[in-house]
Amino acid sequence: MSIGGDGSLTIADALHQKGLKVVGVPKTIDNDLDKTYTTFGFDTAVGFATECLDRLHSTAESHQRVMVVEVMGRYAGWIALHAGIAGNAHAILIPEIAFDIEKVAAKIREREASGHLYSIVVVAEGATPKDGALDVVAAAEVGHAERLGGIGEHVAHDLGASTGKETRVVVLGHLLRGGSPTSFDRLAALRFGAGAVRALEAGHSGVMVSLGVSGVSYGA
């Protein structure tokens, strides 16, 4: 069995092409694998990020600040989107949609005018402004994807300059990984593992187990 995200499963597929019997198990907090309802690890990451947003509402409101919360998500904004909605963020910036910082600033000014003197902005690390580029800390090399970071600081700086409000940045980063898994992720991992064993027993290879509305299945 190969347990992991797109990188691990790409390697697993290459091993399958060379004749090794391999079944993939989808594990990534980014939830960015196709053909499965979810990957285990995602629910745990979203739960932690949501709890952090709940806590930040209190301090942002008491100090009347704009809080920019940067979360993981190079190319997929699932964590930012789900945690942002669940945690009642006022703006969510994701890699899939280039953002206009002035529209975000306008939302903050609109809230200010209506008496809401604070705002929470969630931004995925791979989010990019219109006509902008990724904030790359280290370029990609063999065996390692490019390392991103800094978009939270840039968004906070631009929002502060545009709105005149004090802005602070919180980077959750690797805090989203590991820790105590949710019951959903524990059960999902158990079901995926059992499904992978059944697939191997049935003689399958070069497939990934997945979770759908009807339960765990496997396919190429």
N, C-alpha and C positions, 0 to 999 in steps of 0.2 A: 504494500500500500504506500502511496505517496500522499502525505497530508500537507496541504498548503494552498497558496494562492496561485496567481497566473504564472509567476516565475517557476515555482516548484512543479506545477503541473505541465508546464512547457518542457521542462527537463524530463519529467516522467513520460511524456509522449515520445520524446526522442529515444528514451530507453526502450519503450514499447516497439518503436520502429526497428530497433536493433534485435528484437526477439525476446526481450525480458517481459515476463508477465506482470503487468502493473494495473492497479485500479486506483483512481484518484479519489481523495476525500477533500471536499472544499472547506478550507479553514483560512479565513482572512477577515480582519476587522473591517476592511474596506467594503465588503459585500459586493465586490465588482466582478464576480464570475457569472457567466451566462448559464441558463438552463436550470437554475436552482432558485427556489423561493428565497433562501437565505444561506449564508455561510456561518458556521459557528465561530463565535468571537465577536461578531457584529453587535448582537444584542447587549452583550456585556459592555462594550465600548460606548454604545449609545446611552445605556443606563447611567454610566459614570459621568459622561459629558452632560447629560440632562441634570443630574444632581448638582454638578458644578454651576450650571446656569441658574438653577434655583437659588443657590447660595449667593451668586453674584447680583441677582436682582436686589437683594437687601442692601448691599454696600453701594451699588450704583445709585439706587434711589436716595439713600441717606446722604450721599455726597453730591448728588445731582451731576453725575458723570456719564460719559459715554464709555462703555466697556466693550472692547474688541476681543473676542475669544477665538483664537486660532486652533483648529483641530486638524487631525491627520486627514489625508485624502489627496493624493497626488493628482490622479486623473478622474476620480469618481467622488461625488459629493454626498454620498449616502449618509455618512456620519453627521456632517454639518446639517443636512436637510432634516433628518429625523430628530436629532437632538435639538436643533433650532426650533422646530415646530413644537415638539414636546415641552421644551423649556421656555416657550413663549418669547423667543427672540424677536426683535423688531425689524431685522434685516438678516438675510442669509445669502452668502456669496459662495458659489460652487464652481468647480472647474468647467462644468458643461455649458455654463452661460457667462460670457464675458460681462463684467459689471461696469456701470457708469457711476463713479463715486459721487457725482453731483446729485444723482437721484437718491442715493443713500443719505446724503447730507440734507436734501430737501425733506426726506421723511423725518429726520431728527428735528429739523426746524418746525415741521408741522406738529410733531408731538409737543415741542416746547410751547408753541402757540396755544395748544389746547390744555396746557397745565401739567403735562407729563414731562418732568424736567430731567429725565434720564433715558438712556436707550442702551440696548444690548445688541451687538452686531456679531454674528457668528461667521467666520470665514474659513473655508478649507484651505490647506496649505498650497493647493494647486490652482486656486482661483486667480484669474488674471483680469486686469482692467481692459476696457476697450482700447485697442491700439497699443496694448502693453504686452509684456512677456512674463513668463514664469520667474519667480524669485529663486534662482538656483544658487545654493551654497557650495555644492561640489558637483562637477560634471560626471556623467555616467562613465563607467569603465567596465572592463570585463568582470562579470560576476556581481556587479553592483549597479543599481539604477541611480540616476541622478538624485542628489539630496537637495530637497527644497527647504526653504525657511525664510522668514522675513516679511511675508505679505501682511501679517497682522500689524507689524510696526508701520509699514507704509500706509495701510488703510487708516490706522489711528492718527498718523501725522496729517494726512490729507483731510480727514474729518475734523480734526481740531482746527486746522487752518481755515476750513470752509465755514464751520459753525461757531467758532470762538469758544467752544466748550472744552473743558478739561477731559482728556481721553486717557485711558489706561489700557494696557494690553495684558492678556493672560494667554500663555501658550500651553495647552494641555499636553501636546506632544506624546511622549512615551508613557505618560500616566494612563493613557487610554489602553495600553497593552498590558496583558497579564492581570494580576489581581484575582479576586474571587469571582468566578463566573456565575452568571444568572442561572436560575433553574432551567430556563428555556435552552440556553447554550449547553448545559450539562446533558439535557435529554437529547438535543439535536446531535451532539457528538456521539452519544451512545447509539442513536439510530443510524447515523452515518457509518459508524464502525461495524455495526451488525450487517448493514446493507453491503458494505465492501467485502466482508467475509462471505456472504451469500453469493456475491458476484464472482468471487474467485472460485468458490466451490462449484459454481455452474459453468466454469471454464471461460469466463469473460476476461478480456484484457483490453487495454487502451480505452477504457470507459471511466466515467466519473459518476459516483453516486450523487443523487440530488434529492432535494426535498420539495415536493409539490403538494397540491391540495389533497391528493390521494395517498400521501405518505412517501416513503423513501423508494426511489427507483434508480436505475443506472442506464447510462447511454453514452455514446461517443461524444 
